[in-house]
Amino acid sequence: MKIVLVGAGSAQFGCGTLGDIFCSKTLAGSEITLLDINAEAADNTLKTAKAFIEANKLPFTVNATTDRRAAFKGASFIISSIEVGNRFQLWDEDWKIPMQYGVHQVYGENGGPGGVFHALRIIPPILAIVKDAMEICPEAYIFNYSNPMTAICTAVKRAFPQARFIGMCHEIGWLSKWLPRMLGKKKEDLFFRAAGLNHFSCMLELKDAVTGRDLYPQVLEKAHDFFLHEPGYSDLLDQWRATGKMEESEQFDKQGALIKSRYEWADRRLVKFMLEKYSLLPITTDSHFGEYLGWAWDVVDHRGIVDFYDAYKIMLSQTTRHEIKLETSERVVPIIDGILNNEGFEESAVNLVNNGLIDELPSWIAVEVPAVINSAGVNGIPVKHIPKGYASLLRSYCGVYDLTAEAAITGRKDYVIQALLANPVVHQASRLEEMTNRMIDQQPRWLGYLK
């Protein structure tokens, strides 16, 4: 078995995924190839991995390369988590330049104009990755962790419909933490399902796993008070700033760990609004949901969003050290085990091309749905009878993804402008071409292909 980690030079992704793989008995004896465009970063991860394998006497071999086509030879599974450029610098530009042109974005990463430009930067290199995989190891499963997830998965499956390309996101895991505390029950006694678009998904069903009793009414009754008393970022960041030691690594570690351990989500107000108006609980934890809604600017907790953004940068600064732990932190390795062992379990959320999984949405859009994992692969479970109000919100963003995918595949700038005009977050038209040209001029390395 050969597994390739694309973007393995990242300490967070590379070492974290290695720790997951090393926990698997099914994958024992596998060859792991660390692939990154940064040779030094990949080598740092390689040294850490070899030392860990030797110290723990693990039955794995590991190597590193910058040669993608060589890495893909003989690969059975490819796990990819890449980003282009300076993540936070580009994110700031995605967020702030559209705001200068009058677009009220609540977050600017996955939805709204910021999400469009983010997608247009990252889709081309991912298409290049998939193209090589389809030529060299066409039967390999490709698991993607990069954002914007729906835009990426939609574009990849449009360009390469035969690719075994699956989008993975850990946001669904918050339900397993929230619901037992909220309802006073054990995790294993709860059965839930959620569906929608990535970062734009709601829990649709919640039952007692033993009796089958509908527990959603209890969530609607208790959720608001439960979230109201959960700690957020504001107070912790104020305390951290007050120390005057923001640049000391020890302070970063101490306060970052404290923030991470107490943080639940950034936006109480939008959750409350969805509970009251739609009787649905969003599964996102950091205000992504509001990126796709034209009215979210009026509803969201702006302080919570900015505090989350600041703290998120702090938390990512913690993961510069290469450290491997024998623990399963993400779901991709259990899914790989489930495929190889024909386990037939239900995975709570994956991103696949729709093809009737959600009747209310177009067949070509990538949707986030539960799936059965067995020797046939990752098989989406159809989700029927999406509430009409919620379905209308989801449909309102599908045209943006359609045009974004076309722009990324064809390089046509007019599709970019049309994607912005279709975007529910955009409420003005006259300056959008100027804004698009400004973004291309700002980021020519990644957006210069748009003509």
C-alpha positions, 0 to 999 in steps of 0.5 A, spaced: 500 500 500 502 506 498 499 513 501 501 520 498 500 526 503 500 532 498 502 538 502 506 534 507 511 540 509 505 543 513 507 541 520 499 541 522 497 537 516 503 532 515 505 530 522 497 530 524 496 525 518 502 521 519 500 520 527 493 518 524 496 513 519 501 510 524 494 508 529 492 504 523 493 496 523 490 495 516 495 500 513 501 497 517 507 495 512 505 501 507 509 506 504 508 513 505 510 518 500 511 526 503 510 530 497 511 538 497 513 544 493 518 546 499 523 541 499 526 543 506 519 543 509 518 536 506 525 534 509 523 536 516 517 532 516 521 526 513 526 527 519 521 527 524 517 521 521 523 517 521 525 518 528 518 517 530 518 510 526 524 508 529 523 510 536 516 506 536 518 500 532 513 502 527 512 497 521 512 503 516 516 506 511 517 513 509 520 518 503 519 525 501 520 528 494 518 534 490 516 530 484 509 529 484 508 524 478 514 520 481 510 520 488 504 518 484 506 512 481 503 506 485 499 510 489 492 507 492 490 513 496 492 520 496 491 525 501 491 533 499 491 539 504 494 545 500 494 552 500 497 557 495 501 563 498 501 567 504 495 564 507 493 570 512 495 575 507 491 573 501 485 572 506 486 579 508 486 581 501 480 577 499 476 580 505 478 587 505 478 589 498 471 587 496 469 591 502 472 597 500 468 596 494 462 596 498 461 588 499 459 586 506 463 580 507 462 577 514 468 572 513 471 572 506 474 565 506 469 560 502 463 564 500 462 571 498 467 575 493 473 573 498 471 565 497 470 566 489 477 569 489 480 564 494 477 558 489 480 561 483 487 561 486 487 554 489 482 550 484 488 550 478 493 547 482 488 542 485 486 540 477 493 539 476 494 534 481 488 531 479 490 531 472 497 527 474 493 522 478 488 520 473 494 519 468 498 515 473 494 512 478 487 513 476 484 508 481 487 512 487 482 515 492 484 522 492 481 526 499 481 533 499 482 538 505 483 544 502 478 550 502 473 552 499 471 545 499 464 546 495 468 550 489 474 545 489 470 539 489 465 541 484 470 544 479 474 537 480 468 533 478 466 537 472 473 537 469 475 529 471 468 526 472 471 519 473 476 521 479 475 518 486 475 525 489 472 526 496 472 532 500 473 532 507 471 537 513 471 536 520 466 541 522 461 535 523 465 533 529 462 539 533 455 535 533 458 529 537 461 534 542 455 539 543 449 534 543 451 530 548 452 536 553 446 539 551 442 533 552 445 530 558 446 523 554 452 519 551 455 520 544 453 513 542 446 514 544 445 519 539 444 518 532 444 524 527 444 526 520 446 533 517 446 535 509 447 541 505 453 544 502 460 545 505 460 550 511 453 551 509 450 545 512 445 544 518 443 538 522 436 535 519 435 529 524 437 527 531 434 521 534 435 516 540 439 511 537 436 506 542 428 508 542 428 512 535 425 517 539 425 524 535 430 529 540 430 535 535 425 538 539 429 538 545 435 541 541 430 547 539 428 548 546 435 548 549 440 550 544 440 557 545 441 557 552 446 552 551 450 556 546 449 563 550 453 560 556 459 557 552 465 561 552 467 565 546 474 568 544 473 576 546 474 575 554 480 570 553 483 575 547 483 581 552 486 577 557 492 575 553 493 582 550 493 585 557 499 581 558 503 585 554 507 578 552 504 577 545 511 576 542 513 571 547 512 563 544 511 561 551 505 566 552 503 563 545 503 556 547 499 558 554 494 562 551 493 559 545 492 552 548 487 556 553 483 559 547 483 552 543 480 548 549 475 553 551 473 555 544 466 553 541 464 557 535 464 565 534 457 566 532 452 566 537 447 570 533 446 567 527 445 560 530 440 563 534 437 566 528 437 559 524 434 556 530 428 561 531 427 562 523 428 555 520 428 551 526 435 548 524 441 548 528 447 549 523 453 545 524 459 550 523 463 553 528 466 559 526 461 564 522 462 560 515 455 559 515 454 567 514 458 567 508 453 565 503 447 569 506 446 576 503 442 578 510 448 575 514 451 582 515 445 584 519 445 578 524 452 576 525 456 577 531 462 581 528 466 582 534 466 574 535 468 573 528 474 578 528 476 575 535 476 568 532 480 570 526 485 573 531 485 567 535 486 562 529 492 566 527 495 565 534 493 557 534 496 556 527 502 559 529 503 553 535 503 548 529 510 550 527 513 545 531 514 538 528 511 533 532 507 526 531 502 523 536 499 516 536 492 519 535 486 519 530 485 526 529 481 526 522 476 521 519 480 520 513 484 514 515 478 510 518 475 511 512 481 508 508 480 502 513 473 502 512 474 501 504 480 496 505 476 492 510 469 493 507 466 495 514 460 498 511 459 504 517 456 510 516 460 516 515 457 523 518 459 527 512 463 527 506 463 532 500 461 528 493 458 530 487 450 530 488 447 526 482 440 526 486 443 525 493 439 532 495 433 532 490 432 540 491 439 541 488 443 541 481 446 534 480 453 537 478 454 541 485 458 538 490 454 536 496 456 535 503 452 528 506 453 522 510 456 516 506 456 508 507 464 506 507 465 499 504 469 496 499 465 499 493 468 506 496 465 512 499 457 512 497 453 518 499 446 516 502 440 520 499 437 525 504 430 526 502 425 532 504 430 538 505 426 543 509 423 548 503 426 554 506 433 551 508 433 548 500 432 555 498 438 558 501 442 552 498 440 553 491 441 561 492 448 559 492 449 554 487 449 559 481 456 562 484 459 555 484 457 553 477 460 560 474 466 559 479 468 552 476 467 555 469 472 561 470 477 556 474 477 551 468 476 556 462 480 562 465 474 566 463 474 573 467 467 574 464 465 568 468 468 571 474 464 577 474 458 573 473 459 569 479 460 575 483 453 578 480 450 571 482 452 572 489 447 573 494 452 577 498 453 582 493 448 588 492 451 593 487 454 591 480 457 598 477 464 597 480 465 589 480 469 589 474 474 594 477 474 590 483 476 584 479 481 587 475 484 590 482 484 583 485 488 580 479 493 586 479 494 584 487 495 577 486 497 576 479 501 569 480 495 566 482 489 570 478 493 572 472 490 566 468 484 570 468 482 573 461 
